[in-house]
Amino acid sequence: MKLIVLNLPRDLTEHGLADLFNTHGEITSHNLVMDNITGLSKGFGFVEMKSELAANAAIEALHGTKIKKSKIRVKPVN
C-alpha cells in the first residue's frame, strides 16, 4: 500500500523517513520529493509498505505526530 507523508521537516533525510516507518512493517520503497533547483526537500514524500495491515498501523501511529516542529500527515494514495 502506497502512502503519502505530508508536512515533513525540510531537513529530514530519506533514511530518516524510512526509520519512521520501519517500526510498523516492511517497506518496499520510499522517497522524498526534492526541489530540482535547490536540491532541498519539498516537505513531503512517499512510502510503500508491503502489507495493508502494516500501512494502516503506520497511519494510525504516525498521522498527527510531531517531528521536530512539524505535525505530519500520513494517508493512503488513491
PAVEXFI-132036 format. One line per 2 residues: number of its first residue (from 0); their letters; for each residue x, y, z of N, C-alpha, C, O. Coordinates in steps of 0.2 Angstrom, whole numbers, plus 2048, in hexadecimal, padded with zeros to 3 digits. Layout:
BEGIN
NUM) A) X/Y/Z/X/Y/Z/X/Y/Z/X/Y/Z | ...
This chain:
BEGIN
0) MK) 804/7FA/800/800/800/800/804/806/800/809/807/804 | 803/80B/7FC/807/811/7FB/804/816/7FF/7FE/818/7FF
2) LI) 808/81A/803/806/81F/807/80A/826/805/80F/826/803 | 806/82B/806/80A/832/806/80A/835/80D/806/834/811
4) VL) 810/838/80E/812/83B/814/813/842/813/818/844/80F | 80F/846/816/80F/84D/815/812/851/81B/811/84F/821
6) NL) 814/857/81A/816/85C/81F/81C/859/823/81D/85A/829 | 821/856/81F/827/854/822/82C/859/823/82C/85E/81F
8) PR) 830/859/828/835/85E/829/83A/85E/823/83B/859/820 | 83C/864/821/840/865/81A/847/861/81B/84A/860/816
10) DL) 849/860/821/850/85D/822/84F/856/823/855/853/824 | 84A/853/823/849/84B/824/84C/848/81D/84B/84A/818
12) TE) 850/843/81F/853/83F/819/84E/839/817/84A/837/81B | 850/836/811/84C/830/80F/84D/82A/814/849/826/816
14) HG) 853/82A/817/855/825/81D/850/826/823/84E/822/826 | 850/82D/824/84B/82E/82A/844/82D/829/840/82B/82D
16) LA) 842/82E/822/83B/82C/821/83A/824/821/835/822/824 | 83F/820/81F/83E/819/81F/83E/817/827/83A/813/829
18) DL) 842/81A/82B/842/818/832/83B/819/835/83A/816/83A | 838/81F/833/831/820/836/82C/81A/835/828/818/839
20) FN) 82D/817/82F/828/812/82D/82A/80B/82E/826/806/82F | 831/80A/82F/834/803/830/831/7FF/836/830/7F9/836
22) TH) 82F/803/83B/82D/800/841/826/7FD/841/823/7FA/845 | 822/7FF/83B/81B/7FD/83A/81B/7F8/835/815/7F5/834
24) GE) 820/7F6/832/820/7F0/82D/825/7F1/827/828/7F6/827 | 825/7ED/823/82A/7ED/81D/828/7F2/818/822/7F2/816
26) IT) 82D/7F6/816/82C/7FB/811/82F/7F8/80B/835/7F5/80B | 82B/7F9/805/82E/7F7/7FF/831/7FC/7FB/835/7FB/7F7
28) SH) 82F/803/7FC/833/808/7F9/831/80F/7FD/82C/80F/801 | 835/814/7FD/834/81A/800/838/820/7FC/83D/81E/7F9
30) NL) 835/826/7FC/839/82B/7F9/836/832/7FB/830/833/7FC | 83B/837/7FC/839/83D/7FD/838/841/7F7/83C/840/7F2
32) VM) 834/846/7F6/833/84A/7F0/838/850/7F1/837/854/7F6 | 83D/851/7EC/842/856/7ED/841/85B/7E8/83E/85A/7E2
34) DN) 843/861/7EA/842/867/7E5/848/866/7E0/84E/866/7E2 | 847/867/7DA/84C/866/7D5/851/86B/7D5/857/86A/7D3
36) IT) 84F/871/7D7/854/877/7D7/858/877/7DD/85E/878/7DC | 855/877/7E3/859/878/7E9/85C/871/7EC/861/871/7EF
38) GL) 859/86B/7E9/85B/865/7EC/858/863/7F3/85A/85E/7F6 | 854/868/7F6/851/867/7FC/84A/863/7FC/847/863/7F7
40) SK) 849/860/801/842/85D/802/83C/862/801/83D/867/803 | 837/85F/7FE/831/864/7FD/82C/863/803/827/866/803
42) GF) 82E/85E/808/82A/85D/80E/825/858/80D/821/857/811 | 826/854/808/821/84E/808/825/848/804/82A/849/800
44) GF) 822/842/805/825/83C/802/820/837/801/81A/837/804 | 822/831/7FF/81E/82B/7FE/821/825/801/828/824/801
46) VE) 81D/821/804/820/81A/807/81B/815/805/815/816/805 | 81E/810/802/81A/80A/800/81B/804/805/821/802/806
48) MK) 816/802/808/817/7FC/80D/815/7F6/80A/810/7F6/806 | 818/7F0/80C/816/7EA/809/80F/7E7/80A/80C/7E5/806
50) SE) 80D/7E9/810/806/7E6/812/801/7EC/814/803/7F1/816 | 7FB/7EB/812/7F6/7F0/814/7F5/7F1/81C/7F4/7F6/81E
52) LA) 7F6/7EB/81F/7F6/7EB/826/7FB/7F0/829/7FA/7F4/82E | 801/7EF/827/807/7F3/829/806/7FB/827/807/7FF/82B
54) AN) 803/7FC/821/802/803/81F/7FD/806/824/7FE/80C/826 | 7F8/802/826/7F2/805/82A/7F5/806/831/7F3/80B/834
56) AA) 7FA/802/833/7FD/803/83A/801/809/83A/801/80D/83F | 805/80A/834/809/810/834/805/817/834/806/81C/837
58) IE) 7FF/816/830/7FB/81C/830/7F8/81E/837/7F8/824/839 | 7F6/819/83A/7F3/819/841/7F8/81C/846/7F7/821/84A
60) AL) 7FE/81A/845/804/81C/84A/807/823/848/809/826/84D | 807/824/842/80B/82A/840/807/830/83E/809/836/83F
62) HG) 801/82F/83C/7FD/835/839/7FC/83A/83F/7F9/838/845 | 7FE/840/83E/7FC/845/844/802/846/849/802/84A/84D
64) TK) 807/842/848/80D/842/84D/812/848/84B/812/84A/845 | 816/84A/84F/81A/84F/84E/821/84D/84D/824/849/851
66) IK) 824/84F/848/82B/84E/846/82F/855/846/82D/859/842 | 833/856/84B/836/85C/84C/830/861/84E/82C/860/853
68) KS) 82F/866/84A/829/86A/84B/823/869/846/81F/86D/846 | 824/864/842/81F/863/83C/81A/85D/83E/81C/858/840
70) KI) 814/85F/83E/80F/85A/83F/80D/856/839/80A/859/834 | 80F/850/838/80F/84D/832/808/84A/830/804/848/835
72) RV) 807/849/82A/800/845/828/802/83F/824/807/840/81F | 7FF/83A/825/800/833/821/7FA/831/81F/7F5/830/823
74) KP) 7F9/830/818/7F3/82D/816/7F4/829/80F/7F9/829/80C | 7F0/824/80E/7F1/820/808/7F0/824/801/7EC/829/801
76) VN) 7F4/822/7FC/7F3/825/7F6/7EE/821/7F2/7EE/81B/7F2 | 7E9/824/7EF/7E4/821/7EC/7E6/81F/7E5/7E2/81C/7E1
